[in-house]
Structures are given as C-alpha cells and as structure tokens.
Amino acid sequence: MDTVVERELELNLVLSPEYSVPVPARLTYRTDDPYAVRVTFHIGSDSPVEWAFARELLVEGVFRPCGQGDVRVWPTKADGRSVLCFALSSPDGDALLEAPSDAVYAWVERTLRIVPPGTEAARLGLDGELADLLAPTPSDDPRSRDPWPSDELREGEA
C-alpha cells in the first residue's frame, strides 16, 4: 500500500534583503515515488506550481548547503530564526524561498521513518519486474530451433 506524507506550510519568497512575500506551500512525499519529494506552491494562479527533486537533496540540505543547477538547499538564520533556503532556477526565472527549518526537518524525519535511506529501491519492485523481463521464454531455448534451417520452400510459402 502506498503512503503519502504531506505538510502544509508557509514559505517566504525573498524579493530583497528587506522584503519577502508569504507563499502557501505543500511538501509531499509518496512511497510509490520514493526517491522524490515535491513542493507545490499556491501562488494565486489558475494552477499551482510544483517542483520535484531528490529527497536526498532535501535530507542533506537540512544540515549543509547542497545541490547545483536548478535546485539548491541550505540551512541559515534569518531574523534570528532557523530557516531552510531553497534556490530554484528555471527558464521562467529564479526564486529564493525560506521555509521554517523545524517544520521541514520534522516532515523529512517522517519520510525517513516510512522509507529509510537505502530501502527506496525495494519500494519500486524493480527486482521482480527485471526478473520477469529477463526470464527466458521457450523461444529463447536454442535447442528448440532447427540448427540448419532448410533453404527449401515448404508448401504454402512464397
């Protein structure tokens, strides 16, 4: 059975060192996609904006700066409180968001209790599917084929 771990929280979209805007967001982790986490931003448009990235990136980012390219995460202090920063880059633009560290950390801990690190692959069932895919079929048995097929045409062949 698949499990979903969600957490609603308010992030701050940092527009300048002095000014930020609150953005409602939802953190989502699904055991049927055990390597990924999703952050959905509700920004008042017709549809929310969703970012998906490696859970491992968030797990590490709670403790130290990590990531490169489109998603970077790091812990810091803002106005005397611990926050987790998300730097997101896309062709549409860049965003710097701050999340309350305690809330994100507690949510990450819940995901790690449900699917401990290193056990994600077992959730996907890839071993069984790969075994089925690679299982020999009767037509794979070389003994079932004529080693010297005849060049002669049989009746009904053209």
TORKOL-4160 file (C-alpha; in steps of 0.2 Angstrom, whole numbers, padded with zeros to 4 digits, m for minus):
158
<pt num="1" X="0000" Y="0000" Z="0000"/>
<pt num="2" X="0007" Y="0017" Z="m0005"/>
<pt num="3" X="0008" Y="0031" Z="0008"/>
<pt num="4" X="0008" Y="0049" Z="0006"/>
<pt num="5" X="0016" Y="0061" Z="0019"/>
<pt num="6" X="0011" Y="0079" Z="0017"/>
<pt num="7" X="0014" Y="0095" Z="0026"/>
<pt num="8" X="0006" Y="0112" Z="0023"/>
<pt num="9" X="0017" Y="0127" Z="0027"/>
<pt num="10" X="0020" Y="0145" Z="0023"/>
<pt num="11" X="0036" Y="0149" Z="0014"/>
<pt num="12" X="0043" Y="0167" Z="0011"/>
<pt num="13" X="0048" Y="0172" Z="m0006"/>
<pt num="14" X="0063" Y="0183" Z="m0004"/>
<pt num="15" X="0061" Y="0198" Z="m0015"/>
<pt num="16" X="0075" Y="0208" Z="m0007"/>
<pt num="17" X="0085" Y="0208" Z="0009"/>
<pt num="18" X="0072" Y="0218" Z="0017"/>
<pt num="19" X="0056" Y="0212" Z="0009"/>
<pt num="20" X="0048" Y="0195" Z="0007"/>
<pt num="21" X="0031" Y="0188" Z="0002"/>
<pt num="22" X="0022" Y="0174" Z="0011"/>
<pt num="23" X="0018" Y="0159" Z="m0001"/>
<pt num="24" X="0007" Y="0144" Z="0004"/>
<pt num="25" X="0015" Y="0128" Z="0000"/>
<pt num="26" X="0013" Y="0109" Z="0002"/>
<pt num="27" X="0028" Y="0097" Z="0004"/>
<pt num="28" X="0023" Y="0080" Z="m0002"/>
<pt num="29" X="0032" Y="0063" Z="m0002"/>
<pt num="30" X="0024" Y="0047" Z="m0009"/>
<pt num="31" X="0031" Y="0030" Z="m0006"/>
<pt num="32" X="0027" Y="0025" Z="m0024"/>
<pt num="33" X="0040" Y="0038" Z="m0030"/>
<pt num="34" X="0052" Y="0035" Z="m0015"/>
<pt num="35" X="0067" Y="0045" Z="m0022"/>
<pt num="36" X="0057" Y="0061" Z="m0025"/>
<pt num="37" X="0049" Y="0075" Z="m0014"/>
<pt num="38" X="0038" Y="0088" Z="m0021"/>
<pt num="39" X="0035" Y="0106" Z="m0016"/>
<pt num="40" X="0019" Y="0114" Z="m0023"/>
<pt num="41" X="0017" Y="0132" Z="m0022"/>
<pt num="42" X="0000" Y="0140" Z="m0022"/>
<pt num="43" X="0003" Y="0157" Z="m0029"/>
<pt num="44" X="m0014" Y="0163" Z="m0033"/>
<pt num="45" X="m0014" Y="0157" Z="m0052"/>
<pt num="46" X="m0025" Y="0145" Z="m0060"/>
<pt num="47" X="m0014" Y="0131" Z="m0056"/>
<pt num="48" X="m0001" Y="0128" Z="m0043"/>
<pt num="49" X="0017" Y="0127" Z="m0047"/>
<pt num="50" X="0026" Y="0111" Z="m0042"/>
<pt num="51" X="0044" Y="0107" Z="m0041"/>
<pt num="52" X="0050" Y="0089" Z="m0039"/>
<pt num="53" X="0068" Y="0085" Z="m0034"/>
<pt num="54" X="0078" Y="0071" Z="m0025"/>
<pt num="55" X="0073" Y="0068" Z="m0007"/>
<pt num="56" X="0092" Y="0065" Z="m0003"/>
<pt num="57" X="0095" Y="0083" Z="m0008"/>
<pt num="58" X="0082" Y="0089" Z="0005"/>
<pt num="59" X="0089" Y="0077" Z="0018"/>
<pt num="60" X="0107" Y="0084" Z="0016"/>
<pt num="61" X="0101" Y="0102" Z="0014"/>
<pt num="62" X="0093" Y="0102" Z="0031"/>
<pt num="63" X="0111" Y="0101" Z="0038"/>
<pt num="64" X="0123" Y="0109" Z="0025"/>
<pt num="65" X="0122" Y="0118" Z="0008"/>
<pt num="66" X="0119" Y="0106" Z="m0006"/>
<pt num="67" X="0113" Y="0105" Z="m0024"/>
<pt num="68" X="0118" Y="0113" Z="m0040"/>
<pt num="69" X="0109" Y="0119" Z="m0055"/>
<pt num="70" X="0090" Y="0120" Z="m0054"/>
<pt num="71" X="0088" Y="0116" Z="m0035"/>
<pt num="72" X="0099" Y="0121" Z="m0021"/>
<pt num="73" X="0095" Y="0120" Z="m0002"/>
<pt num="74" X="0104" Y="0126" Z="0013"/>
<pt num="75" X="0101" Y="0130" Z="0031"/>
<pt num="76" X="0104" Y="0148" Z="0038"/>
<pt num="77" X="0097" Y="0160" Z="0050"/>
<pt num="78" X="0085" Y="0175" Z="0046"/>
<pt num="79" X="0079" Y="0187" Z="0058"/>
<pt num="80" X="0086" Y="0176" Z="0072"/>
<pt num="81" X="0076" Y="0161" Z="0067"/>
<pt num="82" X="0082" Y="0145" Z="0058"/>
<pt num="83" X="0076" Y="0143" Z="0040"/>
<pt num="84" X="0080" Y="0132" Z="0026"/>
<pt num="85" X="0083" Y="0141" Z="0010"/>
<pt num="86" X="0078" Y="0135" Z="m0007"/>
<pt num="87" X="0085" Y="0142" Z="m0023"/>
<pt num="88" X="0075" Y="0137" Z="m0038"/>
<pt num="89" X="0080" Y="0141" Z="m0056"/>
<pt num="90" X="0070" Y="0138" Z="m0072"/>
<pt num="91" X="0069" Y="0146" Z="m0089"/>
<pt num="92" X="0055" Y="0156" Z="m0082"/>
<pt num="93" X="0065" Y="0164" Z="m0069"/>
<pt num="94" X="0073" Y="0161" Z="m0052"/>
<pt num="95" X="0066" Y="0161" Z="m0034"/>
<pt num="96" X="0073" Y="0161" Z="m0017"/>
<pt num="97" X="0062" Y="0154" Z="m0004"/>
<pt num="98" X="0064" Y="0152" Z="0015"/>
<pt num="99" X="0055" Y="0138" Z="0025"/>
<pt num="100" X="0054" Y="0136" Z="0044"/>
<pt num="101" X="0068" Y="0123" Z="0047"/>
<pt num="102" X="0059" Y="0114" Z="0061"/>
<pt num="103" X="0044" Y="0111" Z="0051"/>
<pt num="104" X="0054" Y="0104" Z="0036"/>
<pt num="105" X="0065" Y="0094" Z="0047"/>
<pt num="106" X="0050" Y="0086" Z="0056"/>
<pt num="107" X="0042" Y="0082" Z="0039"/>
<pt num="108" X="0059" Y="0075" Z="0032"/>
<pt num="109" X="0060" Y="0064" Z="0048"/>
<pt num="110" X="0043" Y="0057" Z="0045"/>
<pt num="111" X="0048" Y="0052" Z="0027"/>
<pt num="112" X="0064" Y="0044" Z="0033"/>
<pt num="113" X="0054" Y="0033" Z="0046"/>
<pt num="114" X="0042" Y="0027" Z="0032"/>
<pt num="115" X="0056" Y="0023" Z="0019"/>
<pt num="116" X="0073" Y="0023" Z="0027"/>
<pt num="117" X="0088" Y="0028" Z="0016"/>
<pt num="118" X="0094" Y="0014" Z="0006"/>
<pt num="119" X="0077" Y="0005" Z="0005"/>
<pt num="120" X="0069" Y="0015" Z="m0009"/>
<pt num="121" X="0073" Y="0003" Z="m0022"/>
<pt num="122" X="0064" Y="m0011" Z="m0013"/>
<pt num="123" X="0048" Y="0000" Z="m0014"/>
<pt num="124" X="0049" Y="0001" Z="m0033"/>
<pt num="125" X="0048" Y="m0018" Z="m0035"/>
<pt num="126" X="0061" Y="m0016" Z="m0049"/>
<pt num="127" X="0070" Y="m0033" Z="m0045"/>
<pt num="128" X="0054" Y="m0043" Z="m0048"/>
<pt num="129" X="0050" Y="m0033" Z="m0064"/>
<pt num="130" X="0068" Y="m0035" Z="m0070"/>
<pt num="131" X="0067" Y="m0054" Z="m0066"/>
<pt num="132" X="0051" Y="m0056" Z="m0076"/>
<pt num="133" X="0058" Y="m0046" Z="m0090"/>
<pt num="134" X="0074" Y="m0056" Z="m0091"/>
<pt num="135" X="0066" Y="m0073" Z="m0088"/>
<pt num="136" X="0069" Y="m0085" Z="m0103"/>
<pt num="137" X="0055" Y="m0090" Z="m0114"/>
<pt num="138" X="0053" Y="m0106" Z="m0123"/>
<pt num="139" X="0058" Y="m0097" Z="m0139"/>
<pt num="140" X="0074" Y="m0092" Z="m0131"/>
<pt num="141" X="0079" Y="m0110" Z="m0129"/>
<pt num="142" X="0092" Y="m0114" Z="m0143"/>
<pt num="143" X="0088" Y="m0132" Z="m0143"/>
<pt num="144" X="0070" Y="m0129" Z="m0149"/>
<pt num="145" X="0076" Y="m0121" Z="m0165"/>
<pt num="146" X="0082" Y="m0131" Z="m0180"/>
<pt num="147" X="0101" Y="m0128" Z="m0181"/>
<pt num="148" X="0101" Y="m0129" Z="m0200"/>
<pt num="149" X="0085" Y="m0122" Z="m0207"/>
<pt num="150" X="0081" Y="m0128" Z="m0224"/>
<pt num="151" X="0083" Y="m0116" Z="m0239"/>
<pt num="152" X="0069" Y="m0126" Z="m0247"/>
<pt num="153" X="0052" Y="m0118" Z="m0248"/>
<pt num="154" X="0038" Y="m0128" Z="m0240"/>
<pt num="155" X="0021" Y="m0129" Z="m0247"/>
<pt num="156" X="0011" Y="m0113" Z="m0244"/>
<pt num="157" X="0027" Y="m0102" Z="m0243"/>
<pt num="158" X="0031" Y="m0090" Z="m0257"/>
